[in-house]
Amino acid sequence: MEGEVHLPSKAGGIHARVSDLLNQDAQFVALTNVFASPAIKAPDAPRVHYDVILLRKDHIEYVLPLE
């Protein structure tokens, strides 16, 4: 899955880090503009687009920042 996560601003206008978001007590992370690919890649398998999903944090294996 690929998607965007929106980080809140901390005091003083400083943006929170992704690690701050993942270390919170909440069990889910909201992702927007998500593209999901099948677990088993097939040459003709389409990616599916979702506007918003809630992803349970224990399903996250790694995170790559795009910016």
C-alpha positions as CSV (number, residue, x, y, z in Angstrom):
1,M,0.0,0.0,0.0
2,E,1.0,3.5,-0.7
3,G,-0.7,6.5,0.9
4,E,-0.3,9.8,2.5
5,V,-0.4,10.5,6.2
6,H,-1.0,14.0,7.5
7,L,1.1,15.0,10.5
8,P,-0.3,17.5,13.0
9,S,1.7,20.5,13.9
10,K,3.3,20.7,17.4
11,A,3.5,23.9,19.5
12,G,5.5,26.6,17.7
13,G,4.4,25.3,14.2
14,I,6.9,22.5,14.2
15,H,5.6,19.4,12.4
16,A,5.4,16.1,14.2
17,R,7.5,13.2,13.1
18,V,6.2,10.0,11.6
19,S,7.7,8.1,14.6
20,D,5.6,10.3,16.9
21,L,2.5,9.3,15.1
22,L,3.4,5.6,15.1
23,N,4.3,5.6,18.8
24,Q,1.0,7.1,20.0
25,D,-1.5,4.8,21.8
26,A,-4.0,4.7,18.9
27,Q,-4.3,1.3,17.1
28,F,-5.0,2.8,13.7
29,V,-3.4,5.3,11.3
30,A,-5.5,7.2,8.8
31,L,-4.1,7.2,5.2
32,T,-5.4,9.2,2.3
33,N,-4.9,8.9,-1.4
34,V,-4.1,5.2,-1.0
35,F,-3.1,2.8,-3.8
36,A,-3.3,-0.8,-2.9
37,S,-1.6,-3.6,-4.9
38,P,-2.3,-7.3,-4.7
39,A,0.0,-9.2,-2.3
40,I,1.1,-11.5,-5.1
41,K,2.2,-9.3,-8.0
42,A,0.8,-10.3,-11.4
43,P,1.7,-8.4,-14.5
44,D,-2.0,-7.5,-15.2
45,A,-3.1,-6.9,-11.6
46,P,-4.5,-3.4,-11.3
47,R,-3.8,-1.1,-8.3
48,V,-6.9,-0.1,-6.5
49,H,-7.4,3.5,-5.3
50,Y,-9.1,4.5,-2.0
51,D,-9.7,8.1,-0.8
52,V,-9.2,7.1,2.9
53,I,-8.5,4.0,4.8
54,L,-7.7,3.2,8.4
55,L,-4.7,0.9,8.7
56,R,-4.1,-1.0,11.9
57,K,-0.6,-0.2,13.1
58,D,0.5,-3.8,13.7
59,H,0.1,-4.4,9.9
60,I,2.8,-1.7,9.1
61,E,6.1,-3.4,8.3
62,Y,8.1,-0.3,7.1
63,V,7.5,3.4,6.3
64,L,9.3,5.4,3.7
65,P,9.0,9.2,3.7
66,L,8.4,10.6,0.2
67,E,9.3,14.2,1.2
